Amino acid sequence: MTAMSSSCTRYVQLSADEFRARLSEALALYVSAMRYPDGTAEQRAPMWLTHALREGWRCIAALDADGTMLGVTYGYKGRPGQWWHEQVRRGLTRAGGDQAAQGWLSDYFELTEIHVRPESQGNQIGEGLLRRLLDGVPSSNVLLSTPEGPNRAWKLYRRLGFVDVLRDYHFAGDPRPFAILGRGIPLDQPVRQAQ
Ligand SMILES: CC(C)(COP(=O)(O)OP(=O)(O)OC[C@H]1O[C@@H](n2cnc3c(N)ncnc32)[C@H](O)[C@@H]1OP(=O)(O)O)[C@@H](O)C(=O)NCCC(=O)NCCS
């Protein structure tokens, strides 16, 4: 575990082994943050474990003084053949053609999950997680999908300069409209314009 402190919240980078050891805690946090029904954690566990094996996977956890997890985020290098990549490529190609798809998808880090316990939200832990997750990532862009807002996640992404890549997009098998947002990395780089 690599520690990075900020006030009373400690940020740590979890290795894949540490992530696996704390998977139940991370999934419980995710279910309460997203207000998903019971049973969602068991359903998502195999996918989260598979993600931890992907190239470029990184995970940051925010811990309180007792070591309890307040927030968690992870992502990995996006690649052709991954379900999310192919879904987004399909949407981008339909909306803007191959060039738009190529521009965003040729070299990106997928921010897959970011969640903060409901009782800890609004203290900029989300921003602390996101900044540390992306620090040193060797990709040109970061991309994420989020249910259409407005909500706290949107405020965070906009504040950090994420722009629209695709709006009102429907992933296969999910009736909810999603936005795909992206920006160049590192975060202190100027914001890139939507294509
Ligand atoms: C999205 C999330 C990770 C952000 O973490 P966070 O620690 O709350 O982030 P921040 O404290 O930086 O706050 C984000 C925004 O919410 C706002 N906010 C804080 N408390 C709020 C409240 N009680 N009501 C409404 N907005 C509030 C903040 O002011 C901030 O907006 P700002 O840019 O105008 O200041 C977290 O809110 C969360 O886990 N949400 C539920 C799960 C989720 O949606 N995950 C992302 C899925 S894509």
The ligand as a Gaussian input file, in Angstrom:
#p B3LYP/6-31G(d) Opt

LIG

0 1
 C      -19.347000      11.341000      -7.535000
 C      -18.591000      11.248000      -6.224000
 C      -17.531000      10.169000      -6.356000
 C      -17.917000      12.600000      -5.946000
 O      -17.237000      12.513000      -4.718000
 P      -17.355000      13.701000      -3.632000
 O      -16.316000      13.434000      -2.619000
 O      -18.758000      13.861000      -3.203000
 O      -16.886000      14.919000      -4.561000
 P      -16.785000      16.435000      -4.188000
 O      -16.779000      16.684000      -2.716000
 O      -15.617000      16.900000      -4.952000
 O      -18.192000      17.009000      -4.653000
 C      -18.658000      16.925000      -5.943000
 C      -19.708000      18.018000      -6.134000
 O      -20.902000      17.726000      -5.375000
 C      -21.276000      18.893000      -4.644000
 N      -21.952000      18.552000      -3.403000
 C      -21.380000      18.293000      -2.254000
 N      -22.298000      18.067000      -1.303000
 C      -23.492000      18.212000      -1.885000
 C      -24.824000      18.098000      -1.425000
 N      -25.115000      17.785000      -0.153000
 N      -25.813000      18.257000      -2.319000
 C      -25.548000      18.556000      -3.584000
 N      -24.291000      18.693000      -4.086000
 C      -23.281000      18.515000      -3.235000
 C      -19.984000      19.557000      -4.370000
 O      -20.234000      20.918000      -4.072000
 C      -19.241000      19.371000      -5.663000
 O      -19.675000      20.325000      -6.596000
 P      -18.830000      21.656000      -6.897000
 O      -17.886000      21.292000      -7.996000
 O      -19.877000      22.624000      -7.327000
 O      -18.129000      22.034000      -5.638000
 C      -19.527000      10.931000      -5.049000
 O      -20.424000      11.984000      -4.867000
 C      -20.284000       9.618000      -5.207000
 O      -19.789000       8.569000      -4.816000
 N      -21.504000       9.677000      -5.787000
 C      -22.331000       8.498000      -5.924000
 C      -21.699000       7.471000      -6.840000
 C      -21.426000       8.025000      -8.211000
 O      -22.253000       8.726000      -8.786000
 N      -20.256000       7.665000      -8.760000
 C      -19.868000       8.068000     -10.072000
 C      -20.531000       7.206000     -11.068000
 S      -20.037000       7.668000     -12.704000

